[in-house]
Structure formats: C-alpha cells, structure tokens
Amino acid sequence: MDRRELLVDAIKGSKEILEELEDFAANEGHPNHQVMLAVLGEISRLKQSIEGMEQELELGPKRKRDIHEWFNLTYGQYLTVPRSVLQSMPETWQHRFVALLEELDESGWMSMLPKDTCYKVELCKMEDKINGDGWKWGGKVTDRLADYQRGRRNVFAE
C-alpha cells in the first residue's frame, strides 16, 4: 500500500471516529466535566490531524520541489502574485502561506536591500519582440486584479 492509500484510509478512519465523538458530545454527553473536556479536546485534535493529512494528500509530491525547480527554465527573478488572488484561495491554504511568509520575514532578508529602497510592481504590456537587453516593455495597463476590496474579494468567484 503506498503513502497516498495509507493517508486516504487514515483520513477515513479519523473522520469516522470524529463523527462518533461529535455525536457523543452533542447528544449523549457525560456527567463528569473532565471527561467532556477530554472529549472536546480529542475532537479538536482529530480535526487538526485530519486537516493536516488532507493537506498532505492534496500537495503530494509537489511538496518536495525546490524553488529553482518551480521557476523551471524561466529567467524570472521575482515572484509577483496579486493580493486579490492570494486572499481568494481557501483559508487553510492562506494560513499555511502566511506562516511561510512569517518564517521568511524572520530570516531578515529585507536587511539585504539598499537603505531607503523598496520594490515597485506594475502591470505592463509586453512586446512580442526581444531586443538585446531582453523583453521590450510597453506601456502600463489597467490591472483588474489590483483591487483587493479590503479582503472581501474572491477573484475565483467572479
């Protein structure tokens, strides 16, 4: 049995146990307060465990790729993703992404930038031809993904 099949079985079994515990807590209960606290704690732990297994199942082998591999043979130097797109992803995905961004912040990478500088990103038209210095950039264009609507926008639902 491969890892994927094991995860599917583990998720299924955990969900069955979770359903029984939630049914017990909602319908039967227990007169001892400490027992009920333990049941509720186990429900919370199982939910987190299931979520972690589902994430691992969803990501699969993608999890083991280096950044260099992800960029592939492009000449890309930067990753630019609109905020509206990031906030449109599922909440569990956003939580993992934010945790990684916080970890990146802790590395202190921004201290490597020259003093009093920051990056600026603009959406521009790209010409079809290449000049001696690389792609030729055209004029700035309207970016329909720029408005993130204070966290309320979901670009995938539009």
C-alpha angles and dihedrals in degrees: 000000000000126000093261092055091047091052092049090051092046092050092048093049093045092050090052091052091045091052091052093048093047090048090050092049094046101040112020109020124172129260092228109085093206092055091052091049089052091050092050090047090052090049090054092046092049092050091053091046092050091048091051093049091047090051091050090048091049095048097040114157092353087080092070100057122111122228091250090057092048092054086049115183095335121120090228114144099180140037113225119184123169116243090231090061094047093050090049092063119096115283094245089054090049092051092053091046093050091049089054092047090052090050089050091050089054089059089070093228093151090067086070091067119096113264117277096011137121138171124264122201124197132171108236136175113259118218118226095233129075123225126199091276097050131265117007112234122218129200128310115274134199111275109216090190095056097089108080094174095223093296096311098100122099108186092191092059094052 
